[in-house]
Amino acid sequence: MRRSTSHLLVALLLAAVGCGGGSSGFATMGMPGIPSPSRVGANLVFADVAVNGFTGGRLGVDTGSPLMLVDESKFPGLSLPQKTQVNANVTAGQFTIDAVPLVQVSIGSPMDPLNFAGLFGGNVMRQFTVRLDYAHPELAFRLGKPSMEMATEGVEVPGTAVSFHLQGGGRGSLNDGTVISYPATRIPLTVDIEGTSHPFILDTGASETTVRMSVYGAFIADGRSQLHGLPITTVSGPASGSVTRVRSISVGDATVVAPVVMTIGDTILDTISQELNRPIDGLLGGNYLREFMVTIDYPGGTLHLQRYLSATIVDEFQRVGFELGPGTGAHRYVVGVVYDNTDAKAKMVSVGDEIVSIDGTALDSLDSVTADDMLNGVVGSTHAIGFGNTTSPALANTTVNILVEDLVPPPQ
């Protein structure tokens, strides 16, 4: 399960008890704009960081999180005070932020293929300009990039600029009863979907653009295709969602054609709406943002979107009709979900069938993100799926070509 909505933890962790902005007041030192090695998985950007000088895990770059969250166990040798909230020095690339308030969490294993160790939250980013380069995962995250130095190679120039004013903030109660203050970090945007404007926030921690159930219901009222039971991984455990395609999503004049939108219920959006004291209809996530070089000038209150001119954008819903799950026997992976009305379903693929290889590449030594990405492809092509033990005797220990399909066809 590779699709992630890491903001879920923060939404459930905090129970808002007040509103109002504030100043973080962190001391900083370093060289602005030095890239931090990072990688993109499932439309998310991850930054390699050090906490009090100890390296190990990477933090999800999450504008949707008002706080920085860290799992101490992901940084070998790191020892933090046994309190829910502590202060620590955080280094990203060549830039060090001193005395950052961290909320300690225990993430466990669901995000381990990404070496996920927490969230690089808005309480730090709000002091800087941040660049997210989705097309170049080896250097996808820059902190402190001068706002006047816009990208010029491989992207549209000048691109789209949208102004914003940070909103939210206040006081919150953590699950253990600790009451903390957090600054205004929410980036509000007006997002046009199929000609209708909606109040959103920018959420780089959401792999898919997420909308309210009522908004989603209005889209599917015309009978367009949906995908139900989509497995998603969050830092608070597995969940499922429903997705459909919309004709377009626009922010300013930056339009993405035929993206998917997801609904996972309204709990997160209701929590954010309470913090902002106004309704929010959605979270603008990675499946929209990946089309652009994204520069967030927090001090200047400007979001820059520069469309990639030639980058290859992989649509994760154009794939064979099943998802991988963890195996419990001789092989690392089994079929976790099979979608109806797909070639995989027609060929009797079933939940629990062992998947040994894809196109001749053995899976047992591959992490789940790498293995799952191998199921993507060009619609109309096939992947050769090698099976081990299966429910259907006809599939056991055979290799079968299974069609790559658009699992969520666009509306007519």
DOVEX-238413 format. One record per residue: residue in three letters; x negated, y negated, z negated of N, C-alpha, C in turn. Coordinates in steps of 0.2 Angstrom, whole numbers, padded with zeros to 4 digits, always signed. Each point is the difference from the previous one (the first is absolute). Example, Ala and Ser with C-alpha at 12.3 -4.5 7.8 and 13.67 -1.06 7.14 Angstrom:
2
ALA-0066+0028-0039+0004-0006+0000-0004-0006+0000
SER+0002-0005+0004-0004-0006-0001+0004-0005-0003
***
This chain:
412
MET-0004+0006+0000+0004-0006+0000-0004-0006+0000
ARG+0000-0004+0005-0005-0005+0001+0003-0007+0000
ARG+0006-0001+0000+0003-0007+0000+0001-0002-0007
SER-0002-0006-0001-0001-0003-0007+0004-0006-0001
THR+0003-0001-0006+0002-0006-0002-0002-0002-0007
SER-0007-0002+0000-0003+0000-0006+0003-0006-0005
HIS+0004-0004+0003+0003-0006-0004+0005+0003-0005
LEU+0002+0006+0001+0005+0003-0004-0002+0001-0007
LEU-0006+0001-0002-0002+0001-0007+0001-0007-0003
VAL-0002-0006+0003+0000-0006-0003+0007-0002-0001
ALA+0005+0002+0004+0007-0002+0000+0003+0004-0006
LEU-0002+0006-0002+0003+0004-0005-0004-0002-0007
LEU-0007-0002+0001-0004-0001-0006+0003-0006-0004
LEU+0002-0005+0004+0001-0007-0003+0008+0000+0000
ALA+0002-0003-0006+0007-0002-0001+0000-0007-0002
ALA+0002-0004+0005-0001-0007+0000+0004-0003-0006
VAL-0003-0004-0004+0003-0004-0006+0000-0007+0001
GLY-0003-0003+0005+0000-0007+0001-0003-0001+0007
CYS+0000-0006+0002-0002-0002+0006-0004-0007+0000
GLY-0004-0001+0005-0004-0006+0000-0007+0001+0002
GLY-0003-0004+0003-0007+0001+0003-0005-0001-0006
GLY-0007+0000+0002-0005-0001-0004-0007+0000+0003
SER-0005-0001-0003-0007+0000+0002-0004+0006-0003
SER-0003+0004+0005-0004+0005-0002-0006-0002-0004
GLY-0003-0005+0002-0006-0003-0003-0006+0005+0000
PHE-0001+0005+0004-0005+0004+0000-0007-0003+0003
ALA-0005+0002-0003-0007-0003+0002-0002+0005+0006
THR-0003-0003+0005-0002+0004+0006-0007-0002+0002
MET-0003+0004+0003-0007-0001+0003-0001+0004+0006
GLY-0004-0002+0005-0001+0005+0006+0000-0004+0006
MET-0001+0003+0006+0000-0003+0006+0006+0001+0004
PRO+0004-0005+0001+0007+0001+0004-0001+0003+0006
GLY+0005+0005+0002+0000+0002+0006-0004+0006+0002
ILE-0004+0003-0005-0004+0006+0001+0005+0006+0001
PRO+0000+0004+0005+0004+0005+0001-0001+0006-0006
SER+0006+0003-0002+0000+0005-0005+0001+0006+0004
PRO-0004+0006+0000+0002+0006+0003+0007+0003-0002
SER+0004+0002+0004+0006+0002-0001+0003+0004+0005
ARG+0006+0003-0001+0003+0004+0005+0007-0001+0000
VAL+0003+0002+0006+0007-0001+0001+0004+0007+0000
GLY+0004+0001-0004+0004+0007+0000+0007-0002-0001
ALA+0004+0003+0005+0007-0001+0000+0002-0007+0000
ASN-0003-0005+0004+0002-0007+0001-0002-0004-0006
LEU-0005+0003-0005-0002-0004-0006-0007-0001+0001
VAL-0002-0006-0003-0007-0001-0001-0003+0001-0007
PHE-0006+0003+0000-0003+0002-0006-0007-0003-0001
ALA-0001-0003-0006-0007-0003-0001-0004+0004-0005
ASP-0006+0001+0002-0005+0003-0005-0002-0005-0005
VAL+0001+0001-0006-0002-0005-0005-0004+0004-0006
ALA-0003-0005-0004-0003+0002-0006+0003-0003-0006
VAL+0001+0004-0005+0003-0003-0006-0005+0000-0006
ASN-0002-0006-0002-0006+0000-0005-0006+0003+0003
GLY-0001+0000+0006-0006+0003+0004+0001+0007+0002
PHE+0005+0004-0002+0001+0007+0001+0004+0000+0007
THR-0002+0005+0004+0004+0001+0007+0003+0006-0001
GLY+0004+0002+0005+0003+0006+0001+0006+0000+0004
GLY+0006-0002-0003+0006+0000+0004+0001-0007+0004
ARG+0005+0000+0004+0002-0006+0004+0007-0003-0002
LEU+0000-0006+0000+0007-0003-0002+0004-0002+0006
GLY+0006+0001+0000+0005-0002+0006+0000-0008-0001
VAL-0001-0003+0006+0001-0007+0000+0008-0002+0001
ASP+0002-0002-0006+0008+0000+0000+0002-0007-0002
THR+0002-0004+0005+0004-0006-0002+0006+0000-0003
GLY+0003+0006+0000+0006+0001-0004-0001+0002-0007
SER-0006+0001-0002-0001+0001-0008-0002-0007-0003
PRO+0003-0002-0005-0002-0006-0003-0006+0001-0005
LEU-0002+0006-0001-0006+0002-0004-0005+0004+0003
MET-0006+0000-0003-0005+0005+0002+0001+0006-0005
LEU+0001+0006+0003+0000+0006-0003-0005+0005+0001
VAL-0003+0003-0005-0006+0004+0001+0001+0007-0004
ASP-0002+0005+0003-0001+0007-0003-0007+0001-0002
GLU-0001-0001-0007-0007+0001-0002-0004+0006+0002
SER+0004+0006+0000-0003+0006+0002-0002+0001+0007
LYS+0001-0005+0004-0002+0001+0007-0007-0004+0001
PHE-0003-0003-0005-0006-0003+0000-0005+0004-0005
PRO-0003+0005+0002-0005+0003-0004-0004-0004-0004
GLY+0000+0001-0007-0005-0004-0004+0004-0006-0003
LEU+0005-0002+0003+0004-0006-0003+0003+0001-0007
SER-0001-0004-0004+0004+0001-0007+0003-0007-0002
LEU+0007+0000+0000+0003-0006-0001+0004+0001-0007
PRO+0001-0006-0003+0004+0001-0007+0006+0004+0001
GLN+0002+0003-0005+0006+0004+0000+0006-0004-0001
LYS+0001-0005+0005+0006-0004-0001+0003+0000+0007
THR+0007-0002+0001+0003+0000+0006-0003-0005+0004
GLN-0001-0006-0002-0003-0006+0003-0007-0002-0002
VAL-0004+0000+0004-0007-0002-0002-0003-0005+0005
ASN-0006-0003-0001-0003-0004+0004-0007+0004+0003
ALA-0001-0001+0006-0006+0003+0003-0002-0004+0006
ASN-0007+0001+0002-0003-0003+0006+0002+0004+0006
VAL+0002-0003+0005+0002+0004+0006-0004-0002+0006
THR-0004+0004+0003-0004-0002+0006+0003+0003+0007
ALA+0001-0004+0005+0002+0002+0006-0005-0002+0005
GLY-0004+0004+0004-0005-0002+0004-0005-0004-0004
GLN-0002-0006+0002-0004-0004-0003+0003-0005-0005
PHE+0006+0001-0001+0004-0005-0004+0002+0003-0007
THR-0002-0004-0005+0002+0003-0007+0005-0005-0003
ILE+0005+0003-0003+0005-0004-0004-0001+0002-0007
ASP-0001-0005-0005-0001+0002-0007+0006+0000-0004
ALA+0000+0004-0005+0005+0000-0005+0007+0000+0003
VAL+0001+0005+0005+0007+0001+0003+0004+0004-0005
PRO+0006-0002-0001+0005+0004-0004+0002+0006+0004
LEU-0001+0006-0003+0002+0006+0003+0005+0004-0004
VAL+0005+0003+0004+0004+0004-0004-0002+0007+0002
GLN-0001+0004-0005-0003+0007+0000+0006+0005+0002
VAL-0001+0004+0005+0005+0005+0002-0003+0006+0001
SER+0004+0006+0000-0003+0006+0001+0004+0003+0007
ILE-0004+0000+0005+0003+0001+0007+0001+0008+0001
GLY-0004+0004-0002+0000+0007+0001-0002+0001+0007
SER+0003+0006+0003-0003+0002+0006+0004-0002+0007
PRO+0006-0002-0001+0004-0001+0007-0004-0004+0005
MET-0004-0005-0002-0003-0004+0005-0008+0002+0001
ASP-0002+0005-0003-0007+0002+0000-0003+0000+0007
PRO+0003+0002+0006-0003+0000+0006-0003-0007+0002
LEU+0003-0005-0003-0003-0007+0002-0004-0002-0006
ASN-0002+0004-0005-0004-0002-0005+0003-0006-0004
PHE+0007+0000+0000+0004-0006-0003-0001+0000-0007
ALA-0002-0006-0002-0002-0002-0007+0004-0005-0003
GLY+0005-0003+0004+0004-0006-0003+0001-0005+0005
LEU+0002-0006-0002+0002-0005+0005-0004-0006-0001
PHE-0002-0003+0005-0004-0007+0000+0006-0005+0001
GLY+0002-0003-0006+0007-0004+0000-0001-0007+0002
GLY+0006-0003+0000+0000-0007+0002-0002-0005-0005
ASN-0001+0003-0007-0003-0005-0005-0007-0002+0001
VAL-0003+0004+0004-0007-0002+0002+0000-0003+0007
MET+0003+0003+0005+0000-0002+0007+0003-0008+0000
ARG+0004-0002-0004+0003-0006+0000-0005-0006+0000
GLN-0006+0002-0002-0005-0006+0000-0004+0000+0006
PHE+0001+0004+0005-0004+0001+0006+0003+0000+0006
THR-0003+0000+0006+0002+0002+0006-0002+0007+0001
VAL+0005+0004+0002-0001+0007+0001+0001+0002+0007
ARG-0004+0004+0003+0001+0002+0007+0000+0008+0000
LEU+0005+0002+0004+0002+0007+0001-0001+0002+0007
ASP-0005+0004+0002-0001+0002+0007+0002+0007+0001
TYR+0006+0001+0002+0003+0007+0000-0004+0004+0006
ALA-0002-0004+0005-0003+0004+0006-0007+0002-0002
HIS-0003-0002-0005-0007+0002-0002-0001+0002-0007
PRO+0002+0007-0001+0001+0002-0007-0006+0000-0004
GLU-0006+0000+0003-0006+0000-0003-0002-0006-0004
LEU+0003-0006+0003-0001-0006-0003+0007-0004-0001
ALA+0005+0003-0002+0007-0002+0000+0002-0006-0005
PHE-0004-0001-0005+0001-0004-0005-0005-0005-0001
ARG+0002-0007+0000-0005-0005-0002+0003-0004-0005
LEU-0004-0002-0005+0003-0005-0005-0004-0006+0000
GLY+0003-0006+0000-0003-0006+0000-0002-0003+0007
LYS+0003+0003+0005-0001-0003+0007+0002-0007+0001
PRO-0004-0004+0002+0002-0007+0001+0006-0001+0005
SER+0005-0004-0002+0006+0000+0003-0001-0003+0007
MET-0005-0004+0001+0000-0003+0007-0004+0004+0005
GLU-0003+0006-0003-0004+0004+0005+0005+0006+0002
MET+0004-0001+0005+0005+0005+0002-0004+0004+0005
ALA+0003+0006+0001-0003+0005+0004+0001-0002+0008
THR-0005+0002+0004+0001-0002+0007-0001+0006+0005
GLU-0003+0005-0002-0001+0006+0004+0005+0005-0001
GLY+0003+0002+0006+0004+0006-0001+0007-0002-0002
VAL+0002-0006-0001+0006-0002-0003+0003-0006+0004
GLU+0006-0001+0000+0003-0006+0002-0002-0006-0003
VAL-0002-0006+0003-0002-0006-0003+0005-0006+0002
PRO+0003-0004-0004-0002+0001-0008+0005+0005-0003
GLY+0005+0002+0003+0004+0005-0004+0006-0004-0003
THR+0003+0003-0005+0006-0003-0003-0002-0002-0007
ALA+0002-0006-0002-0001-0002-0007+0006-0002-0004
VAL+0001+0003-0006+0007-0001-0003-0002-0002-0007
SER+0003-0005-0002-0001-0003-0007+0004+0003-0005
PHE-0003+0001-0006+0003+0003-0006-0002-0004-0007
HIS+0004+0001-0005-0001-0003-0006+0001+0006-0005
LEU-0005+0002-0004+0000+0006-0004+0006-0001-0005
GLN+0003+0005-0001+0006+0000-0005+0000+0006-0005
GLY+0004+0000-0005+0000+0005-0005-0004-0001-0006
GLY-0003+0005-0003-0004-0001-0006+0005+0000-0006
GLY-0004+0000-0006+0004+0000-0006-0003+0004-0005
ARG+0004+0003-0004-0002+0005-0005+0004+0007+0001
GLY-0004+0005-0001+0003+0007+0001-0002+0004-0006
SER+0004+0005-0001-0001+0006-0005-0002+0006+0003
LEU-0006+0003-0001-0002+0006+0002+0003+0006-0003
ASN+0000+0006+0003+0003+0005-0003-0001+0002-0007
ASP-0006-0002-0003-0002+0001-0007+0002-0005-0004
GLY+0004-0005+0003+0002-0006-0004-0004-0006+0000
THR-0006+0000+0002-0005-0005+0001+0003-0006+0004
VAL+0000-0006-0002+0003-0005+0003-0006-0004+0003
ILE+0000-0001+0007-0005-0004+0003+0003-0006+0004
SER-0005-0004+0002+0002-0006+0005-0003+0002+0006
TYR+0003-0002+0006-0003+0001+0006+0002-0006+0005
PRO-0005-0003+0004+0002-0006+0004+0004+0001+0006
ALA+0002-0005+0003+0004+0001+0006-0005+0002+0006
THR+0003+0006+0003-0004+0003+0005+0004+0002+0006
ARG+0006+0000+0000+0005+0002+0005-0001-0005+0006
ILE-0001+0003+0006+0000-0004+0006+0007+0001+0004
PRO+0004-0005-0001+0007+0000+0003-0001-0001+0008
LEU+0004+0003+0004+0000-0001+0007+0007+0001+0002
THR+0002-0004+0006+0006+0002+0003-0001+0004+0006
VAL+0003+0006+0000-0001+0005+0005+0006+0001+0004
ASP-0001+0000+0007+0006+0000+0005+0000+0008+0002
ILE+0005+0003-0001+0001+0007+0002+0006+0000+0005
GLU-0001+0002+0006+0005+0000+0005+0005-0006+0000
GLY-0004-0006-0001+0004-0006+0001+0003-0003-0007
THR-0001+0004-0005+0003-0003-0007-0006-0001-0004
SER+0000-0006-0004-0005-0001-0005+0001+0003-0006
HIS-0005+0002-0004+0000+0003-0006-0005-0003-0005
PRO+0001-0001-0006-0005-0001-0005-0004+0006-0002
PHE-0007+0000+0002-0005+0005-0002-0005-0003-0004
ILE-0004+0005-0002-0007-0002-0003-0005+0004+0004
LEU-0006-0002+0001-0006+0003+0003-0002+0006-0005
ASP-0001+0006+0002-0002+0005-0004-0005+0005+0004
THR-0006-0002-0001-0005+0004+0003-0001+0007-0003
GLY+0003+0001-0006+0000+0007-0003+0006+0004+0002
ALA+0004-0002+0005+0006+0004+0003-0003+0003+0007
SER+0000+0006+0001-0002+0002+0006+0005-0001+0005
GLU+0006+0000-0001+0006-0001+0004+0004-0006-0002
THR+0002-0004+0005+0005-0005-0002+0006+0003-0003
THR+0002-0003-0006+0005+0003-0004+0006-0005-0001
VAL+0006+0002+0001+0006-0004-0001+0005+0002-0004
ARG+0004-0004-0002+0006+0002-0005+0004+0005+0004
MET+0004+0004-0004+0004+0005+0002+0006-0003+0004
SER+0002-0006-0002+0006-0003+0004-0003-0003+0007
VAL-0006-0002+0000-0003-0002+0007-0001+0006+0004
TYR-0003+0005-0003-0001+0006+0004+0007+0003+0003
GLY+0005+0000-0005+0007+0002+0003+0002-0004+0006
ALA-0001-0006+0000+0002-0004+0005-0003+0002+0007
PHE-0006+0001-0001-0004+0003+0006+0003+0006+0003
ILE+0001+0005-0004+0002+0007+0002+0007+0000+0002
ALA+0004-0005-0001+0007+0000+0001+0002+0001+0007
ASP-0005-0001+0005+0001+0001+0007-0002+0007+0002
GLY-0001+0004-0005-0002+0007+0002-0007+0002+0002
ARG-0004-0005-0001-0007+0001+0002-0003+0006-0004
SER-0006+0002+0003-0003+0006-0003-0003-0002-0007
GLN+0000+0005-0005-0003+0000-0006-0004+0006-0002
LEU-0005-0001-0004-0003+0006-0003+0001+0000-0008
HIS+0002+0005-0002+0002+0001-0007-0005+0004-0004
GLY-0001-0001-0006-0004+0005-0004-0008-0001+0001
LEU-0002-0006+0002-0007-0002+0002-0004+0001-0007
PRO-0005+0004+0000-0004+0000-0007-0004-0005+0000
ILE+0000-0004-0005-0005-0006-0002-0003+0002-0006
THR-0007-0002+0000-0004+0000-0007+0000-0007-0003
THR+0001+0000-0006-0001-0006-0004-0004+0001-0006
VAL-0003-0005-0003-0004+0001-0005+0004+0003-0007
SER+0006+0000+0001+0004+0002-0006+0003+0007+0002
GLY-0002+0003+0006+0003+0007+0002+0003+0000+0007
PRO+0002+0006+0002+0003+0000+0006+0007-0002+0000
ALA+0002-0002+0006+0007-0003+0001+0002+0001+0007
SER+0006-0002+0002+0002+0001+0007+0003-0006+0003
GLY+0000-0001+0006+0004-0006+0003+0003+0002+0006
SER+0004-0005+0003+0003+0000+0007-0003-0005+0004
VAL-0001+0001+0007-0003-0005+0004+0005+0000+0006
THR+0000-0006+0004+0003-0001+0006-0005-0005+0004
ARG+0001-0001+0006-0003-0005+0004+0004-0006+0001
VAL-0003-0006+0000+0004-0006+0002-0003-0002+0006
ARG+0004-0005+0003-0003-0002+0007-0006-0005-0001
SER+0000-0004-0005-0006-0004-0001+0000-0003-0007
ILE-0006-0001-0002-0001-0004-0006-0005-0006+0001
SER+0002-0006-0002-0003-0006+0002-0002-0004-0007
VAL-0006-0003+0000-0002-0005-0005-0002-0006+0004
GLY+0003-0005+0000-0001-0006+0004+0001+0003+0007
ASP-0006-0001+0005+0001+0003+0006-0004+0006+0001
ALA-0002+0003-0005-0004+0007+0000+0005+0005+0000
THR+0001+0003+0005+0006+0006+0001-0004+0006+0001
VAL+0003+0005-0003-0002+0007+0001+0007+0004+0002
VAL-0001+0003+0006+0006+0004+0003+0000+0007-0002
ALA+0006+0002-0002+0002+0007-0002-0004+0003-0005
PRO+0000-0004-0006-0003+0003-0006+0005+0004-0004
VAL-0002+0004-0004+0004+0003-0005+0001-0004-0006
VAL+0006+0001-0003+0001-0003-0007+0002+0006-0004
MET-0001-0001-0007+0001+0006-0005+0005-0003-0005
THR+0004+0004-0003+0003-0001-0006-0002+0005-0005
ILE-0001-0002-0006-0001+0005-0006+0004-0002-0006
GLY+0005-0003+0001+0004-0003-0005-0001-0007-0002
ASP+0003-0003-0004+0000-0007-0001-0004-0002-0007
THR-0003+0005-0003-0002-0002-0007-0006-0005+0000
ILE-0005+0002+0005-0006-0005+0001+0003-0007+0002
LEU+0004+0000+0005+0002-0007+0002+0004-0004-0005
ASP+0004+0004-0004+0004-0003-0006-0005-0003-0005
THR-0005+0004-0002-0005-0003-0004-0003-0006+0002
ILE-0002+0000+0006-0004-0006+0003+0005-0006+0000
SER+0006+0001+0002+0005-0005+0000+0001-0003-0007
GLN+0000+0004-0005+0001-0002-0007-0006-0005-0001
GLU-0006+0002+0002-0006-0004-0002+0001-0007+0004
LEU+0002+0000+0006+0001-0006+0004+0006-0004-0001
ASN+0005+0003-0004+0006-0003-0001+0004-0001+0006
ARG-0001+0004+0006+0004-0001+0006-0001+0007+0004
PRO+0005+0001+0004+0000+0007+0003-0006+0001+0005
ILE-0002+0006+0001-0005+0002+0004+0002+0006+0004
ASP+0000-0001+0007+0003+0006+0004-0005+0005+0002
GLY-0007-0002-0001-0005+0005+0003-0007-0001-0002
LEU-0004+0005+0002-0007-0001-0001-0004+0001+0007
LEU-0003-0005+0002-0004+0000+0007-0006+0004-0001
GLY+0000+0006+0003-0006+0005-0002-0004+0001+0006
GLY-0004+0005-0001-0006+0002+0005+0002+0002+0007
ASN+0006+0003+0001+0001+0002+0007+0002-0007+0004
TYR+0001-0005-0003+0000-0007+0004-0006-0003+0000
LEU-0004+0000-0006-0006-0004-0001-0006+0003+0005
ARG+0000+0006+0001-0005+0004+0003-0001-0003+0007
GLU+0005-0003+0003-0001-0003+0007-0004-0006+0000
PHE-0002-0003-0006-0003-0006+0000-0006+0000-0004
MET-0005-0005+0001-0005-0002-0005+0004-0004-0004
VAL+0000+0001-0007+0004-0003-0005-0005-0004-0004
THR+0001-0007+0000-0004-0004-0005+0005-0004-0005
ILE-0001+0001-0006+0004-0003-0005-0004-0005-0004
ASP+0002-0006+0002-0003-0006-0003+0004-0002-0006
TYR-0002+0003-0006+0004-0001-0006+0000-0007-0002
PRO-0006-0003-0001-0001-0007-0002+0004-0005+0005
GLY-0001+0002+0006+0004-0005+0005+0007+0002+0002
GLY+0002+0005-0003+0007+0002+0001+0002+0002+0007
THR-0004+0003+0003+0001+0002+0008-0002+0007+0001
LEU+0005+0004+0003-0001+0006+0003-0002+0000+0007
HIS-0005+0002+0003-0002+0000+0007+0000+0007+0002
LEU+0004+0001+0006+0001+0007+0003-0003-0001+0008
GLN-0005+0003+0001-0004+0000+0007+0001+0007+0003
ARG+0004+0001+0005+0001+0006+0003-0006+0003+0003
TYR-0001+0007-0001-0006+0003+0003+0002+0001+0008
LEU-0005-0001+0004+0000+0000+0007+0000+0007+0003
SER-0004+0004-0003-0002+0007+0003+0000+0005-0005
ALA+0001-0001-0007+0000+0005-0005+0005+0006+0001
THR-0002+0006-0001+0005+0005+0001+0004+0001-0007
ILE+0007-0001+0001+0004+0000-0006+0004+0007+0000
VAL-0001+0004-0005+0003+0007+0000+0006-0001-0004
ASP+0005+0003+0003+0007+0000-0002+0001+0007-0004
GLU+0000+0000-0007+0000+0006-0004+0007+0004+0001
PHE+0005-0003+0003+0006+0004+0002+0000+0003+0006
GLN-0005-0001+0004-0001+0004+0006-0005+0006-0001
ARG+0003+0006-0001-0004+0005-0003+0004+0007+0001
VAL-0002+0005-0002+0003+0006+0000+0005+0000-0006
GLY+0006+0004+0000+0005-0001-0004+0000+0003-0007
PHE-0006+0000-0003-0001+0002-0007-0005-0003-0004
GLU+0000+0000-0006-0005-0003-0005-0004+0006-0003
LEU-0006-0002-0002-0004+0005-0004+0002-0001-0007
GLY-0001+0006-0004+0001+0000-0007-0006+0004-0003
PRO-0001+0000-0006-0006+0004-0003+0002+0007+0000
GLY-0005+0004+0002+0000+0007-0001-0001+0003-0007
THR+0002+0006-0001-0001+0003-0007-0004+0006+0001
GLY-0001+0003+0006-0003+0006+0001-0007+0000+0003
ALA-0001+0003+0006-0007+0001+0003-0001-0007+0004
HIS+0005-0004+0002-0002-0005+0004+0003-0007-0004
ARG-0004-0005+0002+0001-0007-0003+0007-0003+0001
TYR+0003+0001+0006+0006-0003+0002+0005+0005+0003
VAL+0006-0003-0002+0006+0004+0003+0005-0006+0003
VAL+0005+0003+0003+0005-0005+0002+0004-0003-0006
GLY+0000-0006-0001+0004-0003-0005+0007-0002+0001
VAL+0001-0003+0006+0007-0002+0003+0000+0002+0007
VAL+0006+0002+0003+0001+0001+0007+0006-0004+0001
TYR-0001-0005+0006+0006-0004+0001+0004+0003+0005
ASP+0007-0001+0000+0005+0003+0004-0001-0003+0007
ASN+0003+0004+0005+0000-0003+0007-0007-0001+0003
THR-0005+0004-0002-0007-0001+0002-0002+0007+0003
ASP-0005+0000+0004-0003+0006+0003-0002+0004-0005
ALA-0003-0003-0005-0003+0005-0006+0006+0004-0003
LYS+0006-0003-0001+0006+0003-0002+0002+0005+0004
ALA+0000-0001+0007+0002+0005+0005-0004+0006+0000
LYS-0007-0001-0002-0004+0005+0001-0001+0004-0007
MET+0005-0001-0004+0001+0004-0007-0006-0002-0005
VAL-0003-0006+0001-0004-0002-0006+0004-0001-0006
SER-0003+0002-0006+0004+0000-0006-0004-0003-0005
VAL+0003-0003-0005-0003-0002-0006-0004+0006-0004
GLY-0006-0001-0001-0004+0005-0004-0005+0004+0005
ASP+0001-0001+0007-0004+0003+0005-0007-0002-0001
GLU-0005+0004+0000-0007-0002-0001-0003-0003+0007
ILE-0003-0006-0001-0003-0003+0006-0007+0001+0000
VAL-0003+0003+0004-0008+0002+0000-0004-0005+0004
SER+0003-0002+0006-0004-0004+0004+0004-0004+0005
ILE-0002-0006+0002+0003-0004+0005-0005-0001+0006
ASP+0002+0002+0006-0004-0001+0006-0007+0003-0001
GLY+0000+0006-0004-0006+0004-0001-0005-0003-0006
THR+0002-0005-0003-0003-0003-0006+0003+0003-0006
ALA-0005+0004-0004+0003+0003-0006+0001-0006-0005
LEU+0006+0001-0004+0002-0005-0005-0002+0001-0007
ASP-0002+0005-0002-0002+0002-0007-0005-0005-0003
SER-0005-0003+0004-0005-0004-0002+0002-0007+0000
LEU+0006-0002+0003+0002-0007+0001+0004-0003-0005
ASP-0001-0006-0002+0005-0003-0004+0006-0001+0003
SER+0006-0002-0004+0006+0001+0003+0002-0006+0005
VAL-0004-0006-0001+0001-0006+0004-0002+0002+0007
THR-0006+0003+0000-0003+0002+0007+0004+0005+0003
ALA+0002+0005-0004+0004+0006+0003+0006-0003+0003
ASP+0004-0004-0004+0006-0002+0002+0000-0004+0006
ASP-0005-0004+0001-0001-0005+0006-0001+0004+0006
MET-0002+0006+0000-0001+0005+0005+0007+0002+0004
LEU+0005-0001-0004+0007+0001+0003+0003-0005+0004
ASN-0003-0006+0000+0002-0006+0004-0002+0001+0007
GLY+0002-0003+0005-0002+0000+0007+0005-0004+0004
VAL-0001+0002+0007+0003-0003+0005+0007+0004+0001
VAL+0005-0004+0000+0007+0004+0001+0000+0003+0007
GLY+0002+0007+0000+0000+0004+0006-0006+0005+0000
SER-0006-0002-0004-0005+0005+0000+0001+0005-0006
THR-0004+0005-0001+0001+0005-0005-0007+0001-0004
HIS+0001+0002-0006-0005+0002-0004+0000+0008-0001
ALA-0006+0003+0000+0000+0007-0001-0001+0002-0007
ILE+0006+0002-0003+0000+0001-0008-0001+0008-0001
GLY-0006+0001-0004-0001+0006-0002+0003+0002-0007
PHE+0004+0005+0000+0003+0002-0006-0003+0006-0004
GLY+0001+0001-0006-0002+0006-0004+0006+0003-0002
ASN+0002+0002-0006+0006+0003-0002+0006-0005+0001
THR+0005+0003+0003+0006-0004+0002+0006+0004-0002
THR+0006-0004-0001+0006+0003-0001+0003+0004+0006
SER-0002-0003+0006+0002+0003+0006-0006+0005+0002
PRO+0002+0007+0001-0006+0004+0002-0003-0002+0007
ALA+0004-0003+0004-0002-0001+0007-0006-0006+0000
LEU+0000-0004-0006-0005-0005+0000-0006+0002-0004
ALA+0000+0005-0004-0005+0002-0004-0007+0002+0003
ASN-0005-0004-0002-0007+0001+0003+0000-0001+0007
THR+0004-0005+0003+0000-0001+0007-0002-0008+0001
THR-0001-0002+0006-0001-0007+0001+0006-0002+0005
VAL+0003-0005-0001+0006-0002+0003+0000-0008+0002
ASN+0001-0001+0007+0000-0007+0002+0007-0003-0002
ILE-0001-0006-0004+0006-0003-0002+0000-0007+0002
LEU+0006-0003+0003+0000-0006+0003+0000-0006-0005
VAL-0004-0005+0003+0000-0006-0004+0006-0004+0002
GLU+0004-0003-0004+0006-0003+0001+0000-0007-0004
ASP+0005-0004+0003+0001-0006-0004+0006+0002-0005
LEU-0002+0001-0006+0004+0002-0005+0006-0005-0002
VAL-0001-0006+0002+0005-0006-0001+0000-0004+0006
PRO+0004+0003+0005+0001-0004+0006+0002-0007-0001
PRO-0002-0005+0004+0003-0007+0000+0007+0000+0002
PRO+0004-0005-0003+0007-0001+0002+0000-0002+0007
GLN+0006+0002+0003+0001-0001+0007+0003-0008+0001
***
